Amino acid sequence: MAAGAPQLRGRSPRSARGGRGPLPEGPATPPPRLDADRRQESLRTYCRELRAWYRGHPGMPALARAEGPTPFASADPLRPDDILVGFFPGLGLSRRNASRAWSITILRVSGFAEIREAWHDRPPPGSAPAGWTGVPPNPAPGELPHLRRIAAESESEPPDVLFASVLTMLVAGVESMG
């Protein structure tokens, strides 16, 4: 499947659903409202909207990967991705770099929501959301020395603060590709 936000339209997950046919259509990702004149802020805004969508639909990237695309899938779920890909050449990116920027944007946002925020939103039993330091509980003595040192010397950042730094790096990276 393309790197964009996963959709279930047109999928036929017979093995996952015991041969009962396709799943109902999945929820659509938000359509990008991107403006080349406000490129940094409009990309940040879209990423925040996409982050909220992924948080509201946990597990969608894994489900989409398990389902896989079919040749009969509707183009509708890919329209937001098409708009995002079309935005990047308008910023001076080559087609190759536009493809990379699209993939990196989706990977950063979905990865953040699926990994970092999943821990915060749905912590394992007995764990506090703010308690994630990057080090699993009770590692063997001497294991993960670098992660332990960073965790001991750093404060755990709230997801919004960390996501803001993710967006800063993403926007800088896109700008450097142009």
N, CA, C and O atoms as a DFTB+ gen file, in Angstrom:
712 C
 N C O
     1  1       0.843      -1.179       0.000
     2  2       0.000       0.000       0.000
     3  2       0.878       1.228       0.000
     4  3       1.988       1.198       0.531
     5  1       0.407       2.287      -0.576
     6  2       1.133       3.541      -0.583
     7  2       1.353       3.999       0.846
     8  3       0.700       3.530       1.778
     9  1       2.275       4.913       0.995
    10  2       2.630       5.367       2.335
    11  2       1.548       6.193       2.989
    12  3       1.657       6.511       4.174
    13  1       0.522       6.547       2.271
    14  2      -0.526       7.421       2.810
    15  2      -1.381       6.765       3.853
    16  3      -1.227       5.584       4.167
    17  1      -2.266       7.535       4.373
    18  2      -3.161       7.062       5.417
    19  2      -3.981       5.889       4.906
    20  3      -4.562       5.973       3.824
    21  1      -4.040       4.802       5.657
    22  2      -4.680       3.590       5.188
    23  2      -6.195       3.699       5.126
    24  3      -6.824       4.376       5.938
    25  1      -6.742       3.038       4.175
    26  2      -8.184       2.954       4.032
    27  2      -8.538       1.502       3.737
    28  3      -7.696       0.736       3.268
    29  1      -9.743       1.136       4.004
    30  2     -10.154      -0.240       3.806
    31  2     -11.087      -0.409       2.620
    32  3     -11.563      -1.517       2.375
    33  1     -11.357       0.628       1.897
    34  2     -12.277       0.528       0.769
    35  2     -11.716      -0.415      -0.275
    36  3     -10.537      -0.356      -0.624
    37  1     -12.569      -1.270      -0.758
    38  2     -12.176      -2.161      -1.834
    39  2     -11.289      -3.306      -1.395
    40  3     -10.827      -4.061      -2.251
    41  1     -11.030      -3.475      -0.142
    42  2     -10.176      -4.560       0.336
    43  2     -11.012      -5.826       0.488
    44  3     -12.216      -5.772       0.740
    45  1     -10.358      -6.939       0.330
    46  2     -11.056      -8.199       0.513
    47  2     -10.293      -9.063       1.501
    48  3      -9.527      -9.935       1.090
    49  1     -10.487      -8.841       2.790
    50  2      -9.730      -9.530       3.826
    51  2     -10.342     -10.879       4.191
    52  3     -10.644     -11.126       5.358
    53  1     -10.521     -11.729       3.229
    54  2     -11.189     -12.997       3.497
    55  2     -10.469     -13.829       4.553
    56  3     -11.107     -14.432       5.415
    57  1      -9.139     -13.861       4.485
    58  2      -8.447     -14.693       5.465
    59  2      -8.595     -14.120       6.874
    60  3      -8.767     -14.876       7.830
    61  1      -8.530     -12.810       7.012
    62  2      -8.632     -12.198       8.337
    63  2     -10.048     -12.267       8.891
    64  3     -10.238     -12.227      10.107
    65  1     -11.044     -12.370       8.018
    66  2     -12.431     -12.370       8.474
    67  2     -13.103     -13.711       8.230
    68  3     -14.330     -13.795       8.172
    69  1     -12.314     -14.743       8.091
    70  2     -12.885     -16.075       7.936
    71  2     -13.686     -16.236       6.655
    72  3     -14.679     -16.964       6.643
    73  1     -13.282     -15.577       5.576
    74  2     -13.958     -15.730       4.299
    75  2     -15.289     -15.007       4.213
    76  3     -16.093     -15.308       3.331
    77  1     -15.542     -14.062       5.107
    78  2     -16.843     -13.387       5.143
    79  2     -16.924     -12.177       4.228
    80  3     -17.904     -11.435       4.299
    81  1     -15.958     -11.951       3.392
    82  2     -16.040     -10.861       2.437
    83  2     -15.371      -9.599       2.925
    84  3     -14.739      -9.593       3.982
    85  1     -15.506      -8.522       2.155
    86  2     -14.777      -7.299       2.464
    87  2     -15.301      -6.585       3.696
    88  3     -16.464      -6.714       4.077
    89  1     -14.410      -5.837       4.294
    90  2     -14.781      -4.986       5.416
    91  2     -15.570      -3.796       4.894
    92  3     -15.478      -3.470       3.711
    93  1     -16.334      -3.149       5.743
    94  2     -16.995      -1.914       5.328
    95  2     -15.952      -0.840       5.037
    96  3     -14.798      -0.958       5.449
    97  1     -16.357       0.195       4.334
    98  2     -15.432       1.265       4.009
    99  2     -14.903       1.896       5.282
   100  3     -15.634       2.096       6.251
   101  1     -13.606       2.206       5.256
   102  2     -12.972       2.825       6.399
   103  2     -13.185       4.324       6.402
   104  3     -13.609       4.898       5.399
   105  1     -12.894       4.956       7.517
   106  2     -13.051       6.398       7.625
   107  2     -12.011       7.110       6.763
   108  3     -10.883       6.637       6.619
   109  1     -12.390       8.223       6.207
   110  2     -11.487       8.984       5.350
   111  2     -10.566       9.854       6.187
   112  3     -10.959      10.371       7.233
   113  1      -9.341      10.008       5.717
   114  2      -8.416      10.931       6.369
   115  2      -8.823      12.349       5.999
   116  3      -9.528      12.559       5.013
   117  1      -8.383      13.319       6.787
   118  2      -8.776      14.694       6.478
   119  2      -8.148      15.157       5.168
   120  3      -6.997      14.826       4.882
   121  1      -8.890      15.916       4.373
   122  2      -8.295      16.428       3.135
   123  2      -7.319      17.553       3.455
   124  3      -7.630      18.431       4.260
   125  1      -6.151      17.535       2.839
   126  2      -5.193      18.611       3.103
   127  2      -5.684      19.944       2.548
   128  3      -6.235      20.011       1.449
   129  1      -5.476      20.983       3.315
   130  2      -5.722      22.348       2.849
   131  2      -4.366      23.047       2.876
   132  3      -4.024      23.752       3.825
   133  1      -3.613      22.831       1.816
   134  2      -2.235      23.292       1.756
   135  2      -2.127      24.546       0.900
   136  3      -2.779      24.667      -0.138
   137  1      -1.301      25.467       1.349
   138  2      -1.141      26.752       0.675
   139  2       0.356      27.011       0.509
   140  3       1.079      27.148       1.496
   141  1       0.818      27.077      -0.744
   142  2       2.244      27.292      -1.006
   143  2       2.741      28.625      -0.452
   144  3       3.923      28.760      -0.136
   145  1       1.854      29.606      -0.333
   146  2       2.256      30.896       0.223
   147  2       2.455      30.838       1.741
   148  3       3.142      31.677       2.323
   149  1       1.852      29.848       2.358
   150  2       1.992      29.612       3.813
   151  2       2.461      28.177       4.008
   152  3       1.930      27.451       4.848
   153  1       3.449      27.778       3.235
   154  2       3.813      26.358       3.136
   155  2       4.176      25.717       4.458
   156  3       3.715      24.614       4.749
   157  1       4.987      26.373       5.265
   158  2       5.381      25.756       6.528
   159  2       4.190      25.583       7.464
   160  3       3.981      24.507       8.023
   161  1       3.411      26.650       7.630
   162  2       2.282      26.566       8.561
   163  2       1.192      25.644       8.033
   164  3       0.574      24.915       8.809
   165  1       0.945      25.664       6.718
   166  2      -0.118      24.784       6.221
   167  2       0.301      23.313       6.306
   168  3      -0.543      22.448       6.539
   169  1       1.593      23.020       6.119
   170  2       2.055      21.638       6.289
   171  2       1.960      21.233       7.760
   172  3       1.540      20.117       8.067
   173  1       2.339      22.115       8.655
   174  2       2.213      21.829      10.091
   175  2       0.742      21.590      10.470
   176  3       0.427      20.659      11.211
   177  1      -0.135      22.430       9.960
   178  2      -1.565      22.295      10.264
   179  2      -2.089      20.958       9.764
   180  3      -2.801      20.262      10.488
   181  1      -1.744      20.590       8.531
   182  2      -2.211      19.308       8.003
   183  2      -1.656      18.153       8.835
   184  3      -2.376      17.196       9.121
   185  1      -0.403      18.232       9.218
   186  2       0.185      17.160      10.033
   187  2      -0.519      17.039      11.384
   188  3      -0.728      15.931      11.879
   189  1      -0.884      18.166      11.978
   190  2      -1.636      18.103      13.242
   191  2      -3.018      17.476      13.033
   192  3      -3.482      16.706      13.873
   193  1      -3.674      17.804      11.917
   194  2      -4.977      17.201      11.615
   195  2      -4.834      15.695      11.358
   196  3      -5.659      14.900      11.807
   197  1      -3.793      15.322      10.642
   198  2      -3.554      13.904      10.361
   199  2      -3.210      13.148      11.646
   200  3      -3.649      12.015      11.842
   201  1      -2.432      13.775      12.510
   202  2      -2.113      13.179      13.810
   203  2      -3.395      12.912      14.589
   204  3      -3.564      11.830      15.152
   205  1      -4.299      13.892      14.625
   206  2      -5.571      13.714      15.333
   207  2      -6.379      12.577      14.717
   208  3      -7.035      11.819      15.432
   209  1      -6.332      12.458      13.401
   210  2      -7.059      11.372      12.731
   211  2      -6.485      10.024      13.151
   212  3      -7.232       9.113      13.509
   213  1      -5.164       9.895      13.108
   214  2      -4.541       8.620      13.510
   215  2      -4.834       8.296      14.970
   216  3      -5.063       7.135      15.309
   217  1      -4.830       9.301      15.837
   218  2      -5.146       9.050      17.252
   219  2      -6.577       8.576      17.410
   220  3      -6.868       7.753      18.278
   221  1      -7.476       9.089      16.576
   222  2      -8.872       8.678      16.630
   223  2      -9.145       7.331      15.975
   224  3     -10.229       6.767      16.125
   225  1      -8.157       6.822      15.248
   226  2      -8.296       5.536      14.551
   227  2      -7.054       4.681      14.820
   228  3      -6.317       4.353      13.890
   229  1      -6.817       4.317      16.091
   230  2      -5.598       3.570      16.411
   231  2      -5.549       2.232      15.688
   232  3      -6.565       1.558      15.517
   233  1      -4.363       1.872      15.276
   234  2      -4.152       0.584      14.623
   235  2      -4.430       0.567      13.133
   236  3      -4.269      -0.475      12.498
   237  1      -4.843       1.685      12.552
   238  2      -5.171       1.683      11.126
   239  2      -3.986       1.346      10.225
   240  3      -4.174       0.591       9.271
   241  1      -2.766       1.861      10.468
   242  2      -1.660       1.457       9.592
   243  2      -1.410      -0.047       9.626
   244  3      -1.161      -0.657       8.587
   245  1      -1.474      -0.646      10.806
   246  2      -1.263      -2.091      10.898
   247  2      -2.384      -2.855      10.202
   248  3      -2.137      -3.851       9.522
   249  1      -3.604      -2.390      10.373
   250  2      -4.732      -3.052       9.723
   251  2      -4.631      -2.937       8.206
   252  3      -4.862      -3.909       7.487
   253  1      -4.285      -1.748       7.722
   254  2      -4.160      -1.559       6.276
   255  2      -3.043      -2.423       5.709
   256  3      -3.173      -2.970       4.614
   257  1      -1.949      -2.547       6.447
   258  2      -0.852      -3.393       5.989
   259  2      -1.286      -4.852       5.942
   260  3      -0.944      -5.575       5.006
   261  1      -2.026      -5.277       6.935
   262  2      -2.500      -6.669       6.965
   263  2      -3.504      -6.934       5.853
   264  3      -3.525      -8.026       5.285
   265  1      -4.332      -5.949       5.537
   266  2      -5.348      -6.124       4.501
   267  2      -4.747      -6.051       3.112
   268  3      -5.116      -6.831       2.233
   269  1      -3.832      -5.127       2.905
   270  2      -3.210      -4.949       1.599
   271  2      -4.185      -4.380       0.588
   272  3      -5.394      -4.578       0.708
   273  1      -3.666      -3.669      -0.412
   274  2      -4.540      -3.106      -1.443
   275  2      -4.979      -4.171      -2.438
   276  3      -4.322      -5.198      -2.602
   277  1      -6.069      -3.915      -3.080
   278  2      -6.520      -4.792      -4.153
   279  2      -6.575      -3.975      -5.427
   280  3      -6.617      -2.747      -5.355
   281  1      -6.576      -4.608      -6.596
   282  2      -6.652      -3.852      -7.837
   283  2      -8.005      -3.164      -8.018
   284  3      -8.161      -2.331      -8.911
   285  1      -8.970      -3.501      -7.186
   286  2     -10.308      -2.918      -7.316
   287  2     -10.565      -1.813      -6.298
   288  3     -11.691      -1.333      -6.171
   289  1      -9.532      -1.413      -5.581
   290  2      -9.695      -0.379      -4.558
   291  2     -10.094       0.947      -5.202
   292  3      -9.652       1.281      -6.302
   293  1     -10.920       1.676      -4.508
   294  2     -11.372       2.983      -4.958
   295  2     -10.224       3.988      -4.877
   296  3      -9.337       3.854      -4.033
   297  1     -10.240       4.982      -5.740
   298  2      -9.248       6.063      -5.685
   299  2      -9.550       7.034      -4.554
   300  3      -8.674       7.804      -4.160
   301  1     -10.761       7.014      -4.026
   302  2     -11.162       7.982      -3.003
   303  2     -10.214       8.050      -1.805
   304  3      -9.865       9.152      -1.382
   305  1      -9.787       6.925      -1.245
   306  2      -8.918       7.023      -0.071
   307  2      -7.565       7.667      -0.364
   308  3      -6.901       8.158       0.548
   309  1      -7.159       7.665      -1.615
   310  2      -5.853       8.215      -1.950
   311  2      -5.902       9.684      -2.355
   312  3      -4.860      10.287      -2.612
   313  1      -7.080      10.258      -2.414
   314  2      -7.176      11.671      -2.812
   315  2      -6.406      12.598      -1.871
   316  3      -5.721      13.497      -2.360
   317  1      -6.482      12.428      -0.541
   318  2      -5.659      13.285       0.325
   319  2      -4.159      13.139       0.038
   320  3      -3.417      14.121       0.067
   321  1      -3.726      11.913      -0.238
   322  2      -2.318      11.693      -0.569
   323  2      -1.958      12.377      -1.880
   324  3      -0.878      12.954      -2.008
   325  1      -2.854      12.314      -2.843
   326  2      -2.613      12.950      -4.131
   327  2      -2.453      14.464      -3.967
   328  3      -1.589      15.073      -4.597
   329  1      -3.291      15.065      -3.118
   330  2      -3.186      16.501      -2.857
   331  2      -1.845      16.821      -2.189
   332  3      -1.183      17.793      -2.551
   333  1      -1.452      16.000      -1.218
   334  2      -0.186      16.223      -0.517
   335  2       0.996      16.088      -1.474
   336  3       1.901      16.922      -1.454
   337  1       1.000      15.053      -2.306
   338  2       2.083      14.873      -3.275
   339  2       2.132      16.055      -4.238
   340  3       3.217      16.519      -4.590
   341  1       0.974      16.546      -4.667
   342  2       0.917      17.673      -5.583
   343  2       1.390      18.983      -4.975
   344  3       1.779      19.894      -5.705
   345  1       1.366      19.093      -3.673
   346  2       1.803      20.293      -2.970
   347  2       3.322      20.467      -3.055
   348  3       3.809      21.585      -3.218
   349  1       4.057      19.381      -2.946
   350  2       5.507      19.467      -2.845
   351  2       6.202      20.000      -4.097
   352  3       7.110      20.818      -3.951
   353  1       5.841      19.597      -5.311
   354  2       6.489      20.202      -6.480
   355  2       6.265      21.718      -6.551
   356  3       7.113      22.446      -7.066
   357  1       5.135      22.189      -6.038
   358  2       4.884      23.622      -5.994
   359  2       5.846      24.364      -5.077
   360  3       5.949      25.589      -5.141
   361  1       6.549      23.625      -4.224
   362  2       7.554      24.214      -3.342
   363  2       8.949      24.107      -3.945
   364  3       9.939      24.476      -3.312
   365  1       9.019      23.598      -5.176
   366  2      10.305      23.463      -5.854
   367  2      10.935      22.087      -5.737
   368  3      12.086      21.909      -6.137
   369  1      10.213      21.105      -5.197
   370  2      10.771      19.762      -5.078
   371  2      10.617      19.016      -6.403
   372  3       9.615      19.168      -7.102
   373  1      11.617      18.217      -6.734
   374  2      11.518      17.338      -7.901
   375  2      10.454      16.286      -7.626
   376  3      10.005      16.141      -6.489
   377  1      10.054      15.563      -8.640
   378  2       9.060      14.493      -8.425
   379  2       9.597      13.450      -7.457
   380  3       8.868      12.966      -6.592
   381  1      10.848      13.110      -7.600
   382  2      11.449      12.118      -6.697
   383  2      11.423      12.629      -5.256
   384  3      11.051      11.891      -4.343
   385  1      11.818      13.891      -5.048
   386  2      11.805      14.437      -3.695
   387  2      10.384      14.669      -3.185
   388  3      10.140      14.582      -1.982
   389  1       9.443      14.964      -4.088
   390  2       8.038      15.082      -3.677
   391  2       7.544      13.742      -3.143
   392  3       6.835      13.689      -2.138
   393  1       7.923      12.663      -3.820
   394  2       7.543      11.323      -3.348
   395  2       8.169      11.041      -1.989
   396  3       7.518      10.500      -1.095
   397  1       9.421      11.405      -1.843
   398  2      10.100      11.197      -0.555
   399  2       9.450      12.035       0.548
   400  3       9.210      11.542       1.650
   401  1       9.170      13.294       0.246
   402  2       8.558      14.181       1.254
   403  2       7.197      13.661       1.674
   404  3       6.853      13.710       2.855
   405  1       6.417      13.162       0.724
   406  2       5.102      12.574       1.022
   407  2       5.272      11.380       1.953
   408  3       4.616      11.296       2.992
   409  1       6.155      10.458       1.579
   410  2       6.363       9.263       2.404
   411  2       6.854       9.624       3.797
   412  3       6.366       9.085       4.790
   413  1       7.812      10.529       3.871
   414  2       8.367      10.921       5.162
   415  2       7.308      11.596       6.023
   416  3       7.242      11.358       7.229
   417  1       6.480      12.438       5.409
   418  2       5.413      13.111       6.159
   419  2       4.467      12.089       6.775
   420  3       4.174      12.147       7.969
   421  1       3.994      11.159       5.961
   422  2       3.045      10.155       6.453
   423  2       3.711       9.245       7.485
   424  3       3.107       8.918       8.506
   425  1       4.949       8.838       7.223
   426  2       5.642       7.954       8.167
   427  2       5.879       8.636       9.515
   428  3       5.689       8.020      10.563
   429  1       6.289       9.890       9.492
   430  2       6.537      10.606      10.753
   431  2       5.251      10.769      11.554
   432  3       5.227      10.522      12.760
   433  1       4.189      11.182      10.882
   434  2       2.943      11.447      11.601
   435  2       2.303      10.144      12.079
   436  3       1.929      10.029      13.246
   437  1       2.176       9.164      11.185
   438  2       1.537       7.909      11.591
   439  2       2.395       7.171      12.610
   440  3       1.871       6.589      13.560
   441  1       3.711       7.192      12.416
   442  2       4.607       6.537      13.369
   443  2       4.526       7.155      14.746
   444  3       4.505       6.445      15.751
   445  1       4.479       8.482      14.798
   446  2       4.359       9.164      16.080
   447  2       3.065       8.764      16.776
   448  3       3.060       8.440      17.964
   449  1       1.967       8.791      16.023
   450  2       0.666       8.450      16.616
   451  2       0.596       6.982      17.018
   452  3       0.075       6.651      18.083
   453  1       1.116       6.114      16.178
   454  2       1.004       4.676      16.443
   455  2       1.961       4.179      17.514
   456  3       1.663       3.202      18.201
   457  1       3.103       4.835      17.666
   458  2       4.092       4.335      18.626
   459  2       4.144       5.209      19.871
   460  3       3.857       4.741      20.973
   461  1       4.503       6.460      19.704
   462  2       4.676       7.336      20.873
   463  2       3.349       7.602      21.578
   464  3       3.248       7.467      22.798
   465  1       2.339       7.976      20.809
   466  2       1.072       8.327      21.447
   467  2       0.283       7.110      21.886
   468  3      -0.517       7.205      22.817
   469  1       0.479       5.983      21.252
   470  2      -0.212       4.780      21.702
   471  2       0.191       4.471      23.146
   472  3      -0.645       4.070      23.956
   473  1       1.470       4.658      23.460
   474  2       1.929       4.432      24.833
   475  2       1.267       5.433      25.767
   476  3       0.845       5.078      26.868
   477  1       1.177       6.676      25.330
   478  2       0.587       7.719      26.163
   479  2      -0.921       7.540      26.307
   480  3      -1.457       7.660      27.408
   481  1      -1.613       7.251      25.193
   482  2      -3.077       7.146      25.201
   483  2      -3.575       5.832      25.787
   484  3      -4.639       5.786      26.404
   485  1      -2.813       4.772      25.595
   486  2      -3.226       3.443      26.046
   487  2      -2.035       2.728      26.689
   488  3      -1.532       1.748      26.140
   489  1      -1.578       3.216      27.855
   490  2      -0.393       2.602      28.469
   491  2      -0.688       1.175      28.935
   492  3      -1.832       0.828      29.228
   493  1       0.353       0.365      28.997
   494  2       0.168      -0.980      29.535
   495  2      -0.347      -0.904      30.971
   496  3      -0.090       0.084      31.660
   497  1      -1.059      -1.912      31.432
   498  2      -1.561      -1.899      32.810
   499  2      -0.427      -1.634      33.800
   500  3       0.646      -2.231      33.719
   501  1      -0.693      -0.732      34.724
   502  2       0.283      -0.417      35.748
   503  2       1.299       0.644      35.349
   504  3       2.160       1.005      36.152
   505  1       1.212       1.149      34.122
   506  2       2.151       2.175      33.664
   507  2       1.438       3.511      33.560
   508  3       0.272       3.580      33.173
   509  1       2.146       4.557      33.907
   510  2       1.597       5.905      33.782
   511  2       1.937       6.451      32.397
   512  3       3.045       6.230      31.908
   513  1       1.007       7.159      31.758
   514  2       1.301       7.711      30.430
   515  2       2.545       8.587      30.404
   516  3       3.332       8.512      29.461
   517  1       2.731       9.408      31.418
   518  2       3.892      10.294      31.439
   519  2       5.171       9.561      31.836
   520  3       6.253      10.147      31.823
   521  1       5.052       8.300      32.182
   522  2       6.204       7.549      32.658
   523  2       7.093       6.983      31.571
   524  3       8.137       6.410      31.882
   525  1       6.722       7.121      30.307
   526  2       7.534       6.540      29.241
   527  2       8.811       7.350      29.075
   528  3       8.766       8.548      28.798
   529  1       9.939       6.691      29.246
   530  2      11.238       7.346      29.128
   531  2      12.025       6.838      27.937
   532  3      13.114       7.342      27.663
   533  1      11.507       5.863      27.230
   534  2      12.246       5.250      26.144
   535  2      12.939       3.979      26.576
   536  3      13.514       3.270      25.750
   537  1      12.892       3.687      27.852
   538  2      13.520       2.487      28.388
   539  2      12.418       1.575      28.903
   540  3      11.591       2.007      29.705
   541  1      12.389       0.323      28.461
   542  2      11.368      -0.588      28.977
   543  2      11.555      -0.796      30.479
   544  3      12.664      -0.678      30.999
   545  1      10.460      -1.106      31.167
   546  2      10.588      -1.341      32.611
   547  2      11.461      -2.562      32.898
   548  3      11.363      -3.594      32.236
   549  1      12.297      -2.410      33.885
   550  2      13.126      -3.505      34.403
   551  2      14.046      -4.163      33.376
   552  3      14.042      -5.390      33.270
   553  1      14.841      -3.394      32.609
   554  2      15.812      -4.064      31.747
   555  2      16.907      -4.687      32.608
   556  3      17.143      -4.251      33.735
   557  1      17.555      -5.679      32.086
   558  2      18.630      -6.346      32.820
   559  2      19.743      -5.330      33.112
   560  3      19.980      -4.421      32.316
   561  1      20.420      -5.487      34.248
   562  2      21.512      -4.563      34.590
   563  2      22.533      -4.495      33.448
   564  3      22.933      -5.516      32.888
   565  1      22.937      -3.282      33.124
   566  2      23.930      -3.087      32.072
   567  2      23.350      -2.994      30.667
   568  3      24.049      -2.609      29.730
   569  1      22.080      -3.343      30.519
   570  2      21.465      -3.262      29.190
   571  2      20.991      -1.840      28.919
   572  3      20.617      -1.108      29.836
   573  1      21.012      -1.471      27.672
   574  2      20.525      -0.175      27.187
   575  2      21.181       1.000      27.912
   576  3      20.480       1.888      28.397
   577  1      22.515       1.019      27.994
   578  2      23.177       2.068      28.784
   579  2      22.918       3.479      28.255
   580  3      22.785       4.411      29.049
   581  1      22.844       3.656      26.957
   582  2      22.657       4.996      26.403
   583  2      21.240       5.495      26.650
   584  3      21.042       6.648      27.035
   585  1      20.263       4.638      26.432
   586  2      18.882       5.024      26.699
   587  2      18.676       5.305      28.187
   588  3      17.966       6.244      28.547
   589  1      19.286       4.505      29.044
   590  2      19.159       4.739      30.484
   591  2      19.752       6.090      30.881
   592  3      19.163       6.830      31.669
   593  1      20.920       6.403      30.327
   594  2      21.573       7.668      30.671
   595  2      20.722       8.853      30.217
   596  3      20.541       9.814      30.964
   597  1      20.207       8.782      29.008
   598  2      19.360       9.879      28.502
   599  2      18.093       9.990      29.357
   600  3      17.684      11.093      29.722
   601  1      17.472       8.850      29.677
   602  2      16.244       8.874      30.479
   603  2      16.508       9.461      31.862
   604  3      15.673      10.197      32.390
   605  1      17.640       9.149      32.443
   606  2      17.960       9.653      33.774
   607  2      18.240      11.158      33.758
   608  3      17.987      11.847      34.746
   609  1      18.755      11.662      32.649
   610  2      19.141      13.070      32.572
   611  2      18.085      13.957      31.929
   612  3      18.226      15.179      31.930
   613  1      17.036      13.368      31.383
   614  2      16.038      14.141      30.649
   615  2      14.679      14.009      31.304
   616  3      14.376      13.029      31.986
   617  1      13.878      15.022      31.075
   618  2      12.487      14.941      31.495
   619  2      11.681      14.358      30.348
   620  3      11.966      14.625      29.180
   621  1      10.689      13.575      30.674
   622  2       9.796      13.060      29.651
   623  2       8.948      14.211      29.131
   624  3       8.310      14.925      29.904
   625  1       8.947      14.384      27.815
   626  2       8.177      15.484      27.228
   627  2       6.749      15.060      26.954
   628  3       6.509      13.917      26.563
   629  1       5.803      15.953      27.151
   630  2       4.427      15.643      26.759
   631  2       4.372      15.442      25.240
   632  3       5.174      16.025      24.510
   633  1       3.434      14.624      24.765
   634  2       3.357      14.347      23.332
   635  2       3.273      15.598      22.458
   636  3       3.880      15.634      21.387
   637  1       2.534      16.624      22.888
   638  2       2.413      17.831      22.062
   639  2       3.758      18.527      21.873
   640  3       4.048      19.032      20.789
   641  1       4.568      18.556      22.908
   642  2       5.882      19.193      22.823
   643  2       6.787      18.391      21.892
   644  3       7.470      18.957      21.038
   645  1       6.789      17.088      22.061
   646  2       7.611      16.245      21.206
   647  2       7.138      16.311      19.758
   648  3       7.964      16.358      18.846
   649  1       5.830      16.317      19.528
   650  2       5.315      16.394      18.159
   651  2       5.695      17.720      17.510
   652  3       5.969      17.759      16.311
   653  1       5.717      18.800      18.276
   654  2       6.145      20.090      17.725
   655  2       7.584      19.992      17.215
   656  3       7.907      20.559      16.171
   657  1       8.446      19.282      17.936
   658  2       9.828      19.126      17.465
   659  2       9.890      18.200      16.247
   660  3      10.727      18.394      15.366
   661  1       9.022      17.209      16.195
   662  2       8.938      16.352      15.000
   663  2       8.565      17.203      13.789
   664  3       9.156      17.051      12.720
   665  1       7.584      18.102      13.950
   666  2       7.174      18.966      12.845
   667  2       8.287      19.927      12.445
   668  3       8.468      20.196      11.257
   669  1       9.022      20.440      13.401
   670  2      10.137      21.336      13.077
   671  2      11.163      20.608      12.211
   672  3      11.640      21.156      11.217
   673  1      11.497      19.384      12.584
   674  2      12.450      18.604      11.786
   675  2      11.867      18.234      10.429
   676  3      12.578      18.261       9.424
   677  1      10.591      17.893      10.386
   678  2       9.947      17.539       9.122
   679  2       9.957      18.721       8.161
   680  3      10.355      18.580       7.005
   681  1       9.520      19.887       8.635
   682  2       9.474      21.073       7.781
   683  2      10.872      21.455       7.316
   684  3      11.054      21.797       6.148
   685  1      11.865      21.406       8.204
   686  2      13.245      21.712       7.812
   687  2      13.733      20.730       6.753
   688  3      14.408      21.118       5.799
   689  1      13.391      19.477       6.924
   690  2      13.792      18.473       5.935
   691  2      13.163      18.703       4.577
   692  3      13.836      18.585       3.553
   693  1      11.885      19.029       4.556
   694  2      11.198      19.314       3.293
   695  2      11.820      20.548       2.640
   696  3      12.070      20.560       1.435
   697  1      12.065      21.578       3.436
   698  2      12.678      22.799       2.908
   699  2      14.043      22.513       2.294
   700  3      14.392      23.095       1.267
   701  1      14.811      21.632       2.905
   702  2      16.153      21.327       2.398
   703  2      16.118      20.539       1.091
   704  3      17.118      20.491       0.375
   705  1      14.997      19.929       0.773
   706  2      14.877      19.136      -0.462
   707  2      14.597      20.007      -1.682
   708  3      14.802      19.577      -2.817
   709  1      14.124      21.245      -1.445
   710  2      13.709      22.114      -2.546
   711  2      14.840      22.779      -3.272
   712  3      14.608      23.533      -4.217
